Amino acid sequence: MIKNYFKTAWRNLKEHKFHTFVNISGLALGLATAILLLLWVQHERSYDRFHPDYSRIYRFTAQLDVNTVWEGVPGPLAVYAQSLPEVEAIVRVNEWNGQVLATKDRSTVLDGFTTTYVDSTFFTLFNFELLDGKPTELFPNPHSIALTESTAKKFFGNDNPIGKVILFRGDNLTVTGLLRDCPDNSSIMFDALLPMSLYAQRFTANGGNGEWKTIDVDMGNYSFTTFVKLRDTTNPEAVGKKFTQLYTDARNGESTVQFKLQPLADQHLVSIDGNNAAARMVQIFLLIAIMVLAIAAVNYINLTTARALVRAREVGIRKVVGANKLQLFLQFIVETALLFCFALLLAIGLIFLFLPLYSNIAGKQLHFSPSNVGIWKVIGYSALGTLLAASIYPALLLSGFQPLQVMKGKMASGRGASLLRKVLVVFQFSISMVLIVATLAVSRQMTYMRTLDLGYDKNYVFSVSLPDDAVEHIDAVKNELRNHPGIVDVALSDMYDITHMGSATGDLEWPGKPANSSLIITQSSIDKDFIPTMGIQLLEGQNLTGTPADSNLYVVNEAAVREMGLTPPYVGTPISFHNRPGTIAGVVKDFNFKSLKEKIGPLLFFHWWDGSMLYVRTTATEAAEAIKAVEQQYKKYAGDNPAPFKYNFVDQQFEAKYRADQRAGLLFNIFAGIAIFISCLGLLGLSMYTVRQRVKEIGIRKVLGASVGSIVQLLSAGSILLVVLAVVVASPIAWWAMNNWLNDFAFRINIEWWMFAVAGLAAVMIALLTVGWQAMRAAIANPVDSLRDE
């Protein structure tokens, strides 16, 4: 009997090729889209979960005040852990980006590496694969280094790197370990690992930090990303409070800092200050995947019920010759399952076809491997859920026809079935309406972020990290560059990236400072040319002077004087910064020096030492020549076998900060468009059903003189009304969803009324095009064909 079910199902699919094609295409497109979305969601949620004990690993954060949270914490926390039985292991991590590595003879000098200092307990917490070397003996002395595969190949090719020497920051380091490259779903990324004992040795050799001469006692330097593995059933909140108390006691009660623990599994999607914009985007993509699957199932239901009249006589004859309802039900279930198998195979083919392009747009190496159990779970859940949703109702509907009515040519599926079809269309277009509004909001937010006035001019400015000898001769370098016609101005700073300034301190004193103040201020050393070169607006007072007097002058931003509680005039206010007394010389207008998801915080400019970052303003036409001029000065002072000359345009650094958001926005737009397209197929199904039900009515109206336009209007009115209802239902949902998403941005657009008007008009136009085509076909048909059996 089962074989007969499949034979009959195959015959029906072959006989109605257009219906089969539309059904398979809709299901395949829906499945492929949903599976690709779920692959992205699965990848985002897989970060750091390859570590066996990830659920017991936490990252420390330092809550300095209500609005300020730091990822770095002081080194002594690793010492305090020894007195807490709840702590199984703790590791300090100190990451340095953009570092230069070289072979011992400097025959190969490369830059751009991420070198990371770690405690010896690193492999107790983390499961990075070690290809050569033992975790417990990885760093036999401070002058050791472990390289990743790709880093080792850049210096030594296919030779075994163990025992070879790498030159780093003036030290010869022996390679004692070889690691597999970090997985792309790891929040911790590095090119080389170094022992924390080397960092500690250099810290002490450089004089430490004031009275603190070792990293194990330095309570003022929040420079370590610190991870802790807790024992089972341990409360992380309670452990954080214990660390806070130990630190407060060590500071003689003069500390308001609170240390908290963030789960390692949350690190990728939730920022240290609790901003969960990335997690929300993952939830949105998961929701879109579910909605696409639901739309695909609804399409099958609508398209199948649209063919109910065609199948009605078949069902009647089968019942007359003895088929019972269960047999008919199983017959239609088998037919759906067979059609679904074809759709699933086509969906898998589409996934293989578009996965490389999809990975490129997403900026992730997504893999679709038949051997991956996780992939088949995604496919299985998607397929089973859609199959169950799409098969049961049509099977019940078609198997429930009364034979006497259908043999007479009368088929009434009941008001309930008709209402359900209309509800499904409203459901589909409500989703479409939400997606259209969301697409408009996401696109406008991304555009707003790219075009926002940051408070400085980022265009045609590039930065270069100068060698030490060039910094010592900076006046000569700047004079040479200013003589170049393509260079507008040059400046020096310690600011590696103006779009994300990270150096901050709480060591600031001023008259009237509250005893419980926990103000943290971002700090940067600049020269007198930096503010004018970057186009930062000076609101009050003067700029730095370029004279020895600068050692007692400070320039702050509006947020700083506001947070300090100062009253105008601000210029001349005495302050002490890092125990250096001076006065506020000027106040600059607030500008964005961090992510646009954060509010502008306090900022202080000073000039005690020269930075090594040269900022050069050029023009659109002379940029290439300006870069060549800077490169000549770089090589002039870089010595033999220098690090490769490297520059970064500020506007490109800015764009890079939001590339992940832009990629997610592009993916959102693409998949929203696919979901809307699939929704149109559902409306097509309803219009086909409506036309089939009213074919004789249309014929009679045409015989009585009805025009084509009046018939199209008659057939389209009901569907358009459903779409208008969907617009009304979806508008508050869309407003609520997008307002919540935008709340994660400190600088955001407002949701305007016209977004809903455009989305509603688009939905109505899409519906008109979809329904109008089918209505036009019915209106221009020959009435003789529909009335010949009357």
Secondary structure, 3 states (H helix, E strand, C coil): CHHHHHHHHHHHHHHCHHHHHHHHHHHHHHHHHHHHHHHHHHHHHCCCCCCCCHHHEEEEEEECCCCCEECCECCCHHHHHHHCCCEEEEEEEEEEEEEEEEECCCCCEEEEEEEEEECCCHHHHCCCCEEECCHHHCCCCCCEEEEEHHHHHHHHCCCCCCCCEEEECCEEEEEEEEECCCCCCCCCCCCEEEEHHHHHHHHHHCCCECCECCCCCCCCCCCEEEEEEECCCCCHHHHHHHHHHHHHHHCCCCCCCEEEEEEHHHCCCCCCCCCCHHHHHHHHHHHHHHHHHHHHHHHHHHHHHHCHHHHHHHHHHHHHCCCCHHHHHHHHHHHHHHHHHHHHHHHHHHHHHHHHHHHHHHCCCCCCCCCCHHHHHHHHHHHHHHHHHHHHHHHHHHHCCCHHHHHCCCCCCHHHHHHHHHHHHHHHHHHHHHHHHHHHHHHHHHHHHHHCCCCCCCCCEEEEECCHHHHHCHHHHHHHHHCCCCEEEEEEECCCCCCCCCCEECCEECCCCCCCCCCCEEEEEECCCHHHHHCCCEEEECCCCCCHHHHHEEEEEHHHHHHHCCCCCCCCCEEEECCEEEEEEEEECCCCCCCCCCCCCCEEEECCCCCCEEEEEECCCCHHHHHHHHHHHHHHHHCCCCCCCCEEEHHHHHHHHCHHHHHHHHHHHHHHHHHHHHHHHHHHHHHHHHHHHCHHHHHHHHHCCCCHHHHHHHHHHHHHHHHHHHHHHHHHHHHHHHHHHHCCCCCCCCCCHHHHHHHHHHHHHHHHHHHHHHHHHHHCCCHHHHHCCC
